């Protein structure tokens, strides 16, 4: 329960700083995909 509240606080802080959490996650996923492609 405390963990979920911590995550929402993190997300709220990111939004306040003008960071889109969804976009950030997509960028991380893209980096992960690119890393996997390089390994193959």
Secondary structure, DSSP 8 states (H G I E B T S, - for coil): -HHHHHHHHHHHHHHHTT--HHHHHHHHHHHHHHHHHHH-
